[in-house]
Amino acid sequence: MRVALFVTCLVDLMRPRVGFATVQLLQQAGCEVVVPEQQTCCGQPAYNNGDADNARAIARQVIEYLDDFSHVVIPSGSCAGMLVHHYPRLFDDEPAWRTRALQLAERCYELTQFLVDVLGVTQFDARYPGQVSYHDSCSAQREMGVYRQPRLLLDKVHGLTRLEPEGGEQCCGFGGTFSVKFGDISTAMVDAKVEHICQTGADTLVAGDLGCLLNIAGRLSRQGKSVRAFHIAELLAGMTEQPLFGLDEK
Amino acid sequence: MKSTSREFKANARRALNDAILQQALLRVGTGFVERRQQALDELPDAEALGERARIIKQHSLDRLDEYLLEFEKNVQAQGGQVHWAETAEQAQALCVDLCRQAGAHSVIKGKTMVGEEIGLNEALESAGLETVETDLGEYIIQLAEEPPSHIIAPAIHKSRRQIIELFDHFHDRSDYPGPLQSVADIVNEARAVLRSKYLEADVGITGANFLIADTGSTVLVTNEGNGDLCSALPDTHIVIAGIEKILPTMDDAALLLRLLARNATGQDITAYTSFFSGARRSDDTDGPKNFHIVLVDNGRSQMLGGEYRDMLRCIRCGACMNHCPVYAAVGGHAYGWVYPGPMGSVLTPLISGLEQSSALPNASTFCGRCEDVCPMSIPLPRLLRQLRNEAHRRHLDSWTARTSLTLWAWLARHPKLYRLITGAGLGLLKHLGRADGRLRRLPLIGGWMQSRDLPTPGRSFISQWQAHRNASTRDAGGDHPDE
């Protein structure tokens, strides 16, 4: 199966390892992975800050360069949600583009959703001897219906103990530019999330969205806490020598 | 009510540092949220009920004029009078005039958010009328001279200690010796103090949760029974309500009532559900001699014809704010006006103006929890985004934010330049990063850096992929991530 990787701007710029891990997982599962090199961003920053025109301009380009692929895989619930749910809405007044956006939406998948629901692959022979707390992004839960899939995947990792945190339905406070514009409130929200995660006693935080991960792990780092953080792709691909923050003490 | 929405960020900062408020806000997250879920789980099919309710409300709004006129006719047939107020000022004037006509000196009030919206208490007090709130929460904030911080529980931000201090200060301890310790003590004392106010009052003013067209009735839900006393004891009863409260039939009201209390407080029904249908009949032993309804527009008919019409389905249950993580962090006062939380972030700009309240629709992560729990399926995040679109059109956003985001969008559409500029940026950040691989300080994103680190980045995925692809077309090498 030939799939396109929509790597997302955060992964591309801040944690490329997640992109390589995603490629590895897809290849292990038997896919041919193509990376459209003109990709930049899904357009959420424009979309969520009231700039629908620019969001539309970006969306048209994305629709164009993803036209050729039967499956598009996205290691982020947030960007997947943008392409699947919001692109069609951007073109409410442009029937031709709306049709194309709806057509693209049918071909886009969040990573864990693709692995489990489309490929039927849950086992990667991964090994991680640690206690993991998994965080669901709001978009993954509410826009993409992703909840079961990452848990299924993590439960198949040898040596991994998964500890479910309280308040999984509560936002971590990232919200893209919200975390910068309303830093105080965002900090209060991430503190509530950090408390839930630390209460599990887990030594590792895993998430399917890099935005949330940077937010929560960034707070843990500033607080000097030693919880290691990984994107789920990295963990499943066995790329766990270096957590998101700090050099590995183990 | 005067708005401080412009100072949302400062309000929020104050709220975050207010230990008593933070303690009080914990109650919202646990109490209301858990009890609501339990109450909905008891229903055979809460979703179907919600869908039915949405259809009824939508239908009512589609025929708003017809149902309001039918309502007026039926109110009049029962000896009541209906008054139409297009603006807040007109609504104020109508209420004050009705009180004057009644020769009133004192007014007792039930909780009414539309009353807060139009500045009713200020108008009554300016006209020399003694105005006493009879809902316990409203009574407390009236003593404290504060606005409500929640549409269902207006004094939820107050601790028991703070309430006791207020009562100690305002109640005559020779008449009410106290001492006050428990919640029951507080309630009993309020009851005793208010009893005489009820008996003295010339006019009772209440709100309405619904207006019923076919019976010409208004519906009011309370847990204290204060609505009934406001109606039955004074000679004149005035009901003030937004025009969007209208429903076609009693059956429709009954259906919506099944959702209201469950979503608001987690009760299957409030202690009192009152139907007021006109003035006292000749053979009635009690009830108001004069019954008036003041219908308030104040921007609602404007919303009806536009892209925010879904907001008119709101039944003021408060579920959205109870589940909102931003409300949970800062409470209701930060929003600066009558309506807080997600519904307030839509209504405040629409009613009181976007220029002074543009922070509100921005103070959201679009987590979507509000939309999930709204019994009327109001697409709150979409409405908030629409307000952001409007703010952007009107250049209400900060110059820095607007410029950097426009630049980002432009780069995103020019991939080669994007690679170049982001490549340079990443190189710079790598240089700025500390030995431990963290960035602790950066310009422009102080909101993040004040409390969080960022990992020091390296070379982007795409540029590594391109290089790797180029290399492997030269020599067949294996996958080897650089970072």
Chai-1 contact restraints between the chains, C-beta under 6 A:
chainA,res_idxA,chainB,res_idxB,connection_type,confidence,min_distance_angstrom,max_distance_angstrom,comment,restraint_id
A,V7,B,F461,contact,1.0,0.0,6.0,A-B,restraint_1
A,D12,B,S460,contact,1.0,0.0,6.0,A-B,restraint_2
A,D12,B,F461,contact,1.0,0.0,6.0,A-B,restraint_3
A,D12,B,I462,contact,1.0,0.0,6.0,A-B,restraint_4
A,L13,B,T422,contact,1.0,0.0,6.0,A-B,restraint_5
A,L13,B,S460,contact,1.0,0.0,6.0,A-B,restraint_6
A,M14,B,P457,contact,1.0,0.0,6.0,A-B,restraint_7
A,P16,B,F461,contact,1.0,0.0,6.0,A-B,restraint_8
A,P16,B,Q464,contact,1.0,0.0,6.0,A-B,restraint_9
A,P16,B,E483,contact,1.0,0.0,6.0,A-B,restraint_10
A,R17,B,P481,contact,1.0,0.0,6.0,A-B,restraint_11
A,R17,B,E483,contact,1.0,0.0,6.0,A-B,restraint_12
A,G19,B,F461,contact,1.0,0.0,6.0,A-B,restraint_13
A,F20,B,P481,contact,1.0,0.0,6.0,A-B,restraint_14
A,V35,B,W465,contact,1.0,0.0,6.0,A-B,restraint_15
A,E37,B,I462,contact,1.0,0.0,6.0,A-B,restraint_16
A,E37,B,Q466,contact,1.0,0.0,6.0,A-B,restraint_17
A,Q38,B,P415,contact,1.0,0.0,6.0,A-B,restraint_18
A,T40,B,A412,contact,1.0,0.0,6.0,A-B,restraint_19
A,T40,B,P415,contact,1.0,0.0,6.0,A-B,restraint_20
A,T40,B,Y418,contact,1.0,0.0,6.0,A-B,restraint_21
A,C41,B,A412,contact,1.0,0.0,6.0,A-B,restraint_22
A,P45,B,L405,contact,1.0,0.0,6.0,A-B,restraint_23
A,P45,B,W408,contact,1.0,0.0,6.0,A-B,restraint_24
A,A46,B,A409,contact,1.0,0.0,6.0,A-B,restraint_25
A,N49,B,L405,contact,1.0,0.0,6.0,A-B,restraint_26
A,G50,B,R388,contact,1.0,0.0,6.0,A-B,restraint_27
A,G50,B,N389,contact,1.0,0.0,6.0,A-B,restraint_28
A,G50,B,A391,contact,1.0,0.0,6.0,A-B,restraint_29
A,G50,B,H392,contact,1.0,0.0,6.0,A-B,restraint_30
A,D51,B,H392,contact,1.0,0.0,6.0,A-B,restraint_31
A,A52,B,N389,contact,1.0,0.0,6.0,A-B,restraint_32
A,N54,B,A409,contact,1.0,0.0,6.0,A-B,restraint_33
A,A57,B,R413,contact,1.0,0.0,6.0,A-B,restraint_34
A,I58,B,A412,contact,1.0,0.0,6.0,A-B,restraint_35
A,I58,B,R413,contact,1.0,0.0,6.0,A-B,restraint_36
A,C138,B,C367,contact,1.0,0.0,6.0,A-B,restraint_37
A,C138,B,G368,contact,1.0,0.0,6.0,A-B,restraint_38
A,R142,B,G368,contact,1.0,0.0,6.0,A-B,restraint_39
A,Q170,B,P325,contact,1.0,0.0,6.0,A-B,restraint_40
A,C171,B,P325,contact,1.0,0.0,6.0,A-B,restraint_41
A,C171,B,T365,contact,1.0,0.0,6.0,A-B,restraint_42
A,C171,B,C367,contact,1.0,0.0,6.0,A-B,restraint_43
A,G175,B,T365,contact,1.0,0.0,6.0,A-B,restraint_44
A,F178,B,T365,contact,1.0,0.0,6.0,A-B,restraint_45
A,S179,B,W448,contact,1.0,0.0,6.0,A-B,restraint_46
A,V180,B,I445,contact,1.0,0.0,6.0,A-B,restraint_47
A,V180,B,G447,contact,1.0,0.0,6.0,A-B,restraint_48
A,V180,B,W448,contact,1.0,0.0,6.0,A-B,restraint_49
A,F182,B,A363,contact,1.0,0.0,6.0,A-B,restraint_50
A,G183,B,G447,contact,1.0,0.0,6.0,A-B,restraint_51
A,G183,B,Q450,contact,1.0,0.0,6.0,A-B,restraint_52
A,D184,B,R13,contact,1.0,0.0,6.0,A-B,restraint_53
A,D184,B,L16,contact,1.0,0.0,6.0,A-B,restraint_54
A,I185,B,A12,contact,1.0,0.0,6.0,A-B,restraint_55
A,I185,B,V326,contact,1.0,0.0,6.0,A-B,restraint_56
A,I185,B,A329,contact,1.0,0.0,6.0,A-B,restraint_57
A,T187,B,S451,contact,1.0,0.0,6.0,A-B,restraint_58
A,A188,B,L16,contact,1.0,0.0,6.0,A-B,restraint_59
A,A188,B,A329,contact,1.0,0.0,6.0,A-B,restraint_60
A,M189,B,P325,contact,1.0,0.0,6.0,A-B,restraint_61
A,M189,B,A329,contact,1.0,0.0,6.0,A-B,restraint_62
A,G218,B,R452,contact,1.0,0.0,6.0,A-B,restraint_63
A,G218,B,D453,contact,1.0,0.0,6.0,A-B,restraint_64
A,R219,B,R452,contact,1.0,0.0,6.0,A-B,restraint_65
A,S221,B,D453,contact,1.0,0.0,6.0,A-B,restraint_66
A,R222,B,R452,contact,1.0,0.0,6.0,A-B,restraint_67
A,R222,B,D453,contact,1.0,0.0,6.0,A-B,restraint_68
A,L244,B,P455,contact,1.0,0.0,6.0,A-B,restraint_69
A,F245,B,P455,contact,1.0,0.0,6.0,A-B,restraint_70
A,G246,B,D436,contact,1.0,0.0,6.0,A-B,restraint_71
